[in-house]
Amino acid sequence: MKNLLCCTICLLTGFCAMTARNLSGRIITADSGQPLAFANVVTLSVADSSLIAGSVSDENGLFKIMIPDDEKKEMFLRVTYVGYNNVEKRLDASAEMGDIAMTPSSNELGEVTVTAPKPSTKLTGTGLVTNVANTTLSSIGSAKDLLRFIPLLVNVGDDWTVLTKGTPIFYINGRKMRNKNELETLRSTDIVSVEVITDPGAQYPPETSAIVKIKTRRPHGEGLSGMLSANGGHADNALFIGNANLNFRHKQLDIFVNSHYNIYTSRQEISSLSNLLTDPAVELSQYTKNNIKNSGLYVNTGASYTINENSSFGASYSISGNLKREATSTGWQDVTIAGINDENIITENFSKKKFSPYQTVNAYYIGRIGKTTVNLDADYINYDQKSNQIIKETSQTLASEVTSTDKNITDMVSAKLTIENTLWGGKVEYGAEYVFADSRSTYQETNAGTTDYNSRMVEYNLSPYIEYSRRFPFGYIIAGLRYGHTGQTEYRNGIKRDSRSYYNLYPALTWSKEFGQVQMQLNYRSYSNHAPLSEYSDEIHYVNRFQRNAGNPFLKEADIHTLSLMGMWKFLIIGARYINIKGSLVEQSYIEPDNPLVEIMKTVNATERDQTLSASVTAQPQFGCYSPSLTFSFSKPWYSMQQDDQRLSFGKPAFGIYFFNSINLPKDWMIILQMQYQSKGDDAASRMLRDSFDVTGVIYKWLFNRRLQLSLIANDIFHTSKRGILTYYGASTRTSWITSDSRSVWLGVTYTFNATNSKYRGNTSKGKNENLIKGSM
């Protein structure tokens, strides 16, 4: 393996050396000479003002921009900052720009309206990066509010999706986000940029479909600052979300406490028809109404210490969980056997969970030694969960009650080390990621005919990786290789039952290049995916008289190959992706040999390849205060499977439309209207039977120099976000019509105090109202 990695490095980097021109300088105020942090600095073409490269000044006002040697255009430098006049300079042969002084945009007394610059998006070698600092987005509220404006990122309720890619994993300053409540507690004023990585490279786990990297500014200023928010809502019942975030900064030390509390209830109604290919055939017509009452808490506290501009370390502790969770499911089930109505069953299902803490301890170190950057991030996670469930079934001929207790304790340790350095005219990043998980479970049932168990699953994963990037005359190349070694061991009642190991190489290659104003990016990835630990057990869980759920200890990894293309021209973004999966993980069922009236469902490896071609086109023009974003998406699957004695094919394409509109009005008002449409179509072994349509509206109002924010949010205004699905399982089919209380109204208030709390107050002789910002998108 060492020889292989060495050979790989040589192949990736064995080219002639090439240098790039580095522009550097410092942004300062003309009146006091103080540095300006987070000023936007870009190089533009003299001919058509097209963007060539860009950067943001750091806390000391310093900036550096790399311009490739093959760039032959005449260029000029533009610097923008809220409240200051733009500065433009023609570039000459000098690479050192020196100090660039910026003058305030007005010298008059009284209130001055300052138009903040609009956020800019640029195609990188792996995705899209949007600058946030010092733009109209920086004062939008929380990170969750901000992410609505990021290209390709779609929000419906609490879920996020990257168009044509899937559910992303979030990273904040290189640290993996493990609780979505962090998006509620992170302030947009602290965010420098957001990058959507549509094709994750060798640094990330192979099963990752997309990455969202949020970069925040380093703590600065002195004293106490914070954000308090309260949101009350109503769907079928009252809802509440509250956040309280406090920061205390003294010199290089930053101490923080973030908390989140919620109370919510949810309702879901499912009408389904299941046809079981048992002997004799069974038809189950079922209606279920699910109600959940929940209260949850999240607290995160810690400290960080900034050694110098390039080095810092810190640690944090977080605890989250449901303080109380009760789920009730009621309904009925009509049973038809061999075409004859057998019985009508009234069903009741009640489950209750007490406080199940999810605890995390995190520590990190970021430092630079010479030209080498070191990033170390480590987590310890403990999850203790216990639930009790009662299932009642009553019919004309029988009555049954099944009681179950499920307890799970999981301990996990993860660590990731990344080292970055320059090498032969490019950049090399290498390191390793280690994960160890120990999960212990006990399950007990009464009156179900299944066996109680006491199991333990142990899994570890060690993944060294290397990634090299460099600009060549034919484009910018990023080549990476990740080696994954995964081991899993299963114990039953203290006795080792099974173990399995996986050894894989995951290559990734990206090419990108600019052709005038057109930016292009091409990516190839090869990786594998395995099921969660729980899927490898042979445990059987009771569902109802005719159905059971089971694990599968014989599961194998799925082999996946993807090829992606992305392009950007002015305000247009295009994307296409082809994915080919061998041995994909799918749910299939079989009839229990000893009881031909019982179906058992489990996860298996598909015998046929699962292929999908998807594409999207996004337009993001700017019309003064109006900023629309319109996306058309397309997805075409190729999949087939055996259902009894039939061969079924799935190839109906699906279409989607996503329309996001924001209007920035005078007096610090903003209106957002978001519409999403998804057509019928096939997805693996499922057919979507109903078009889905969702309309969400948001109104923001800021007061007191944007320190106080009022919000009104209406989700799924027309209550059309409903689903209809027909799924084939091999030994059965199931048609489901699903409706939930997705329509809701929220009223929120957020107050931010001492957002920067900096000791330096600047020149205040021009009036306290001069810094009032009324952004225009």
Beta strands, then each sheet from edge to edge (+ up, - down):
strand 1: 20-29
strand 2: 40-45
strand 3: 51-56
strand 4: 62-68
strand 5: 75-80
strand 6: 87-90
strand 7: 96-102
strand 8: 121-123
strand 9: 127-131
strand 10: 153-156
strand 11: 159-162
strand 12: 169-172
strand 13: 175-176
strand 14: 191-197
strand 15: 211-216
strand 16: 223-234
strand 17: 238-250
strand 18: 253-276
strand 19: 282-308
strand 20: 311-337
strand 21: 340-353
strand 22: 358-369
strand 23: 372-394
strand 24: 399-423
strand 25: 426-446
strand 26: 453-472
strand 27: 475-492
strand 28: 495-515
strand 29: 518-529
strand 30: 540-544
strand 31: 547-550
strand 32: 558-569
strand 33: 572-582
strand 34: 585-591
strand 35: 599-605
strand 36: 610-619
strand 37: 626-643
strand 38: 646-650
strand 39: 654-665
strand 40: 669-678
strand 41: 681-683
strand 42: 686-688
strand 43: 692-703
strand 44: 708-715
strand 45: 723-728
strand 46: 732-740
strand 47: 744-753
sheet 1: 4+ 1- 7-
sheet 2: 3+ 2- 5+ 6-
sheet 3: 8+ 9- 14+ 15- 12- 13+
sheet 4: 10+ 11-
sheet 5: 38+ 37- 36+ 33- 32+ 29- 28+ 27- 26+ 25- 24+ 23- 21+ 20- 19+ 18- 17+ 16- 47+ 44- 43+ 40- 39+
sheet 6: 38+ 37- 36+ 33- 32+ 29- 28+ 27- 26+ 25- 24+ 23- 21+ 20- 19+ 18- 46+ 45- 42+ 41-
sheet 7: 38+ 37- 36+ 33- 32+ 29- 28+ 27- 26+ 25- 24+ 23- 22+
sheet 8: 30+ 31- 35- 34+
end
